Amino acid sequence: MEERERPGKKVVDRSEGFGERLLGRLLDRAHEVPPQLIAPVIAEEVAGIGGREVSVLLQDYARELLVPLPGLKLLVGEPQEIACSPGGTAFLWATTVEVWQAEGVRMYLPLLDGSDEVGVLALTLDAVDDDDRRLLRRLASLVADILVTKHAYTDRFFQARRREPMSVAAEMQWSLLPPLTMSLPQVAVGGAVDPSYDIPGDSFDYALNDNILHAAVIDAMGHGLDATTMATVTIGAYRRARRAGIGLAETYLYMDQAIAEQFGSDHFVTAQMMRLDITTGLFQWVNAGHPLPLLIRDKQVVRRLEGPTTLPVGLGGTCPSISDLQLQRGDRVLCYTDGVIEERDAHGQPFGEQRLIRCVNQLERQEGGMRAETLQLSHALKQERGGHTSDDAPLFLIEWRGEAADQLAALQK
């Protein structure tokens, strides 16, 4: 806003610029538009800046393709492979990609909702300058917010993303999962689940509350709906304890009691409960019969996070000990469930922890690429297993970045 002088006082200029009018019009229209009309509304507003051939691309559940959202006035083409397409590059690295063509410039803009990513907005312009780029980035952010809001009360976005039938257990698990990626200057997390269309009893959860990142990875015994039901109760108990503000040891006891009361003493869930102070890098955890996390430093696995363990959740373990580790900036902690290392290859041999470590050490790490690297590791492990997964094989990665930790602490004083 500009300030204009008037005799005796300053007057703030509140007149709308072109970009503000366009974004405001889209925001005003989106409030009452039903989900099926969001696509044509987006296409109409893009046309207002000379854009055409508009596509909204969403990641499929297997995390292999960007699939076009169907809708009036949208260009609905073939799905794009995330690993080798302009749209995939925009999605993985959260950056705008421009492809110059004879008929204009094809723009691929990541649809960012906070630090999570919804998909990609693609459109064509005759030409593009810095003003166009700035306006399109803001337009893409608004479109992402609208899609996130609308998807809560429609199935259309879910249906567009699935490429094969999904089991009831997987339906439940996907609704339980938080966003697969969160990326901030202080901390980043990345998760992957496999098999995507038939996830039984493995899950993870996290929340960033002020300076503390809370996270948990669980593996419920068994398969199918029984395992999914146990996972749902376990995550529900974990969230209840976390939101009540109780400590890690007490959280374990609360989860243990919830599973024992609901399922009896012959059912259990292995679990890893964690806390990370994002300003100091102090990492704490409780291990309840779960595979040990791996510490990654300078792109290499340097150690397993050994420490006292307690019984799996549901078996009545005593109050557990809390382990702690001071992370260095850039350190990562990789959590996984036993399905990752117990899968057998074509020769009938267990995959094993050493092959997991080898895959991690060979991972190509690039700045700011948590989404890309988690996906790359998940796909590499699947290829090592012969392209199939017979058991749950989720991954959960935490990175303490700490670049802005000092600045964050100063702002909170």
VENSUL-V964369 format. One record per residue. N is the residue number from 1. BURIAL is # if it has 24 or more other C-alpha atoms within 12 Angstrom, else .. D_FIRST is the distance of its C-alpha to the first C-alpha in Angstrom with 2 decimals. Layout:
n = [N | N]
burial = [BURIAL | BURIAL]
d_first = [D_FIRST | D_FIRST]
//
This chain:
n = [1 | 2 | 3 | 4 | 5 | 6 | 7 | 8 | 9 | 10 | 11 | 12 | 13 | 14 | 15 | 16 | 17 | 18 | 19 | 20 | 21 | 22 | 23 | 24 | 25 | 26 | 27 | 28 | 29 | 30 | 31 | 32 | 33 | 34 | 35 | 36 | 37 | 38 | 39 | 40 | 41 | 42 | 43 | 44 | 45 | 46 | 47 | 48 | 49 | 50 | 51 | 52 | 53 | 54 | 55 | 56 | 57 | 58 | 59 | 60 | 61 | 62 | 63 | 64 | 65 | 66 | 67 | 68 | 69 | 70 | 71 | 72 | 73 | 74 | 75 | 76 | 77 | 78 | 79 | 80 | 81 | 82 | 83 | 84 | 85 | 86 | 87 | 88 | 89 | 90 | 91 | 92 | 93 | 94 | 95 | 96 | 97 | 98 | 99 | 100 | 101 | 102 | 103 | 104 | 105 | 106 | 107 | 108 | 109 | 110 | 111 | 112 | 113 | 114 | 115 | 116 | 117 | 118 | 119 | 120 | 121 | 122 | 123 | 124 | 125 | 126 | 127 | 128 | 129 | 130 | 131 | 132 | 133 | 134 | 135 | 136 | 137 | 138 | 139 | 140 | 141 | 142 | 143 | 144 | 145 | 146 | 147 | 148 | 149 | 150 | 151 | 152 | 153 | 154 | 155 | 156 | 157 | 158 | 159 | 160 | 161 | 162 | 163 | 164 | 165 | 166 | 167 | 168 | 169 | 170 | 171 | 172 | 173 | 174 | 175 | 176 | 177 | 178 | 179 | 180 | 181 | 182 | 183 | 184 | 185 | 186 | 187 | 188 | 189 | 190 | 191 | 192 | 193 | 194 | 195 | 196 | 197 | 198 | 199 | 200 | 201 | 202 | 203 | 204 | 205 | 206 | 207 | 208 | 209 | 210 | 211 | 212 | 213 | 214 | 215 | 216 | 217 | 218 | 219 | 220 | 221 | 222 | 223 | 224 | 225 | 226 | 227 | 228 | 229 | 230 | 231 | 232 | 233 | 234 | 235 | 236 | 237 | 238 | 239 | 240 | 241 | 242 | 243 | 244 | 245 | 246 | 247 | 248 | 249 | 250 | 251 | 252 | 253 | 254 | 255 | 256 | 257 | 258 | 259 | 260 | 261 | 262 | 263 | 264 | 265 | 266 | 267 | 268 | 269 | 270 | 271 | 272 | 273 | 274 | 275 | 276 | 277 | 278 | 279 | 280 | 281 | 282 | 283 | 284 | 285 | 286 | 287 | 288 | 289 | 290 | 291 | 292 | 293 | 294 | 295 | 296 | 297 | 298 | 299 | 300 | 301 | 302 | 303 | 304 | 305 | 306 | 307 | 308 | 309 | 310 | 311 | 312 | 313 | 314 | 315 | 316 | 317 | 318 | 319 | 320 | 321 | 322 | 323 | 324 | 325 | 326 | 327 | 328 | 329 | 330 | 331 | 332 | 333 | 334 | 335 | 336 | 337 | 338 | 339 | 340 | 341 | 342 | 343 | 344 | 345 | 346 | 347 | 348 | 349 | 350 | 351 | 352 | 353 | 354 | 355 | 356 | 357 | 358 | 359 | 360 | 361 | 362 | 363 | 364 | 365 | 366 | 367 | 368 | 369 | 370 | 371 | 372 | 373 | 374 | 375 | 376 | 377 | 378 | 379 | 380 | 381 | 382 | 383 | 384 | 385 | 386 | 387 | 388 | 389 | 390 | 391 | 392 | 393 | 394 | 395 | 396 | 397 | 398 | 399 | 400 | 401 | 402 | 403 | 404 | 405 | 406 | 407 | 408 | 409 | 410 | 411 | 412 | 413]
burial = [. | . | . | . | . | . | . | . | . | . | . | . | . | . | . | . | . | . | # | . | . | # | # | . | . | # | # | . | . | # | . | . | . | . | # | # | # | # | # | # | # | # | # | # | # | # | . | . | # | . | # | # | # | # | # | # | # | # | # | # | # | # | # | # | # | # | # | # | # | # | # | . | # | # | # | # | . | . | # | # | # | # | . | . | . | # | # | # | # | # | # | # | # | # | # | # | # | # | # | . | . | . | . | . | # | # | # | # | # | # | # | # | # | . | # | # | # | # | # | # | # | # | # | # | # | . | # | . | . | . | . | # | # | . | # | # | # | # | # | # | # | # | # | # | # | # | # | # | . | # | . | . | . | . | . | # | # | # | . | # | # | # | . | . | . | . | . | . | # | # | # | # | # | # | . | # | # | # | # | # | # | # | # | # | # | # | # | # | # | # | # | # | # | # | # | # | # | # | # | # | # | # | # | # | # | # | # | # | . | . | . | # | # | # | # | # | # | # | # | # | # | # | # | # | # | # | # | # | # | # | # | # | # | # | # | # | # | # | # | . | # | # | . | . | . | . | # | # | # | # | # | # | # | # | # | # | # | # | # | # | . | . | # | . | . | . | # | # | # | # | # | # | # | # | # | # | # | # | # | # | # | # | # | # | # | # | # | # | # | # | # | # | # | # | # | # | # | . | # | # | # | . | . | . | # | . | # | . | # | # | # | # | # | # | # | # | # | . | # | # | # | # | # | . | # | # | # | . | # | # | # | # | # | # | # | # | # | # | # | # | # | # | # | # | . | . | . | . | . | . | # | # | # | . | # | # | # | . | # | # | . | . | # | . | # | . | . | # | # | # | # | # | # | # | # | # | # | # | # | # | # | # | . | # | # | . | . | # | # | # | # | # | # | # | # | # | # | # | # | # | # | # | . | . | . | . | . | . | . | . | . | . | .]
d_first = [0.00 | 3.78 | 6.74 | 9.81 | 13.26 | 15.74 | 19.26 | 19.54 | 16.00 | 12.29 | 10.27 | 6.72 | 5.65 | 6.08 | 7.95 | 8.99 | 9.61 | 13.20 | 13.07 | 11.22 | 13.82 | 16.59 | 16.03 | 15.47 | 18.61 | 20.59 | 19.71 | 20.63 | 23.84 | 24.88 | 25.44 | 28.57 | 29.73 | 33.09 | 33.48 | 35.48 | 32.72 | 29.93 | 31.18 | 31.06 | 27.61 | 26.34 | 28.33 | 26.96 | 23.29 | 24.23 | 26.01 | 22.79 | 21.81 | 25.42 | 26.79 | 30.36 | 33.16 | 31.04 | 32.81 | 32.06 | 34.44 | 35.61 | 37.87 | 41.40 | 43.19 | 45.42 | 42.40 | 43.89 | 42.03 | 38.69 | 39.63 | 37.73 | 36.56 | 38.36 | 36.58 | 36.24 | 34.35 | 34.33 | 36.38 | 39.04 | 40.99 | 43.15 | 42.12 | 41.06 | 42.69 | 40.26 | 42.35 | 42.31 | 39.56 | 36.05 | 34.76 | 36.78 | 35.30 | 31.74 | 32.92 | 34.96 | 32.61 | 29.24 | 28.12 | 27.22 | 30.32 | 30.48 | 33.81 | 34.18 | 36.66 | 38.22 | 36.28 | 32.85 | 31.07 | 31.76 | 28.93 | 29.70 | 26.83 | 27.69 | 26.74 | 25.73 | 25.71 | 24.94 | 27.49 | 29.98 | 30.22 | 30.90 | 31.83 | 30.54 | 28.65 | 30.32 | 29.44 | 30.27 | 28.16 | 29.70 | 27.69 | 24.83 | 22.34 | 19.78 | 16.96 | 19.51 | 20.42 | 16.99 | 16.49 | 20.11 | 19.94 | 17.30 | 19.39 | 22.48 | 21.18 | 20.47 | 23.89 | 25.54 | 24.31 | 25.57 | 28.89 | 29.45 | 28.91 | 31.15 | 33.87 | 34.80 | 36.51 | 37.86 | 40.43 | 39.20 | 37.27 | 40.24 | 42.65 | 40.81 | 40.99 | 44.71 | 47.28 | 50.42 | 51.67 | 50.50 | 52.85 | 52.33 | 52.16 | 49.35 | 47.42 | 47.66 | 46.77 | 43.65 | 42.37 | 43.12 | 41.34 | 37.85 | 35.51 | 37.60 | 35.02 | 32.53 | 30.99 | 29.05 | 29.03 | 31.67 | 33.89 | 34.62 | 37.14 | 38.72 | 41.36 | 43.69 | 46.37 | 49.46 | 51.16 | 48.01 | 49.85 | 52.45 | 51.10 | 53.57 | 53.26 | 50.96 | 47.37 | 44.68 | 41.85 | 39.14 | 36.33 | 33.97 | 33.97 | 32.07 | 33.89 | 36.83 | 37.33 | 40.14 | 42.09 | 45.41 | 47.55 | 50.52 | 53.56 | 55.51 | 59.17 | 60.47 | 58.86 | 57.60 | 56.49 | 58.33 | 56.34 | 53.06 | 53.83 | 54.56 | 51.34 | 49.38 | 51.09 | 50.65 | 46.89 | 46.60 | 48.57 | 46.55 | 43.25 | 44.84 | 46.01 | 42.79 | 40.70 | 43.27 | 42.56 | 46.15 | 47.29 | 48.46 | 52.15 | 51.74 | 49.60 | 52.55 | 54.96 | 52.85 | 52.60 | 56.32 | 57.27 | 55.19 | 56.91 | 60.38 | 60.17 | 58.93 | 61.04 | 63.89 | 65.11 | 65.79 | 62.17 | 59.68 | 56.31 | 55.70 | 52.36 | 50.23 | 47.80 | 45.33 | 42.69 | 40.49 | 38.60 | 35.63 | 35.07 | 38.71 | 40.17 | 43.03 | 44.38 | 46.85 | 48.84 | 51.74 | 53.95 | 55.92 | 58.31 | 55.59 | 55.72 | 54.51 | 50.98 | 50.72 | 48.83 | 47.24 | 46.52 | 45.80 | 46.19 | 49.68 | 51.20 | 52.61 | 54.11 | 54.50 | 53.08 | 56.44 | 56.86 | 58.64 | 58.56 | 59.40 | 60.75 | 58.61 | 56.79 | 59.33 | 62.41 | 62.27 | 61.36 | 61.26 | 58.17 | 56.89 | 56.15 | 52.63 | 52.30 | 49.55 | 48.41 | 45.97 | 43.95 | 42.83 | 39.42 | 39.66 | 42.61 | 43.01 | 45.20 | 46.66 | 48.14 | 50.30 | 53.05 | 56.71 | 56.36 | 54.71 | 57.77 | 60.56 | 60.03 | 63.04 | 62.97 | 65.24 | 68.11 | 67.84 | 66.54 | 63.79 | 60.48 | 60.46 | 58.10 | 58.94 | 57.80 | 54.54 | 54.08 | 54.95 | 52.29 | 49.68 | 50.74 | 50.52 | 46.97 | 44.60 | 41.73 | 38.37 | 35.26 | 33.12 | 35.50 | 36.66 | 36.57 | 38.45 | 40.96 | 41.82 | 42.42 | 44.39 | 46.58 | 47.24 | 48.31 | 50.40 | 52.26 | 52.93 | 54.36 | 56.53 | 57.87 | 58.91 | 55.95 | 56.67 | 56.10 | 58.70 | 57.11 | 53.63 | 51.94 | 48.46 | 46.64 | 44.01 | 42.40 | 40.46 | 38.88 | 37.84 | 35.30 | 34.37 | 32.05 | 29.33 | 31.84 | 31.56 | 27.77 | 28.02 | 30.67 | 28.62 | 25.66 | 28.20 | 29.78]
//
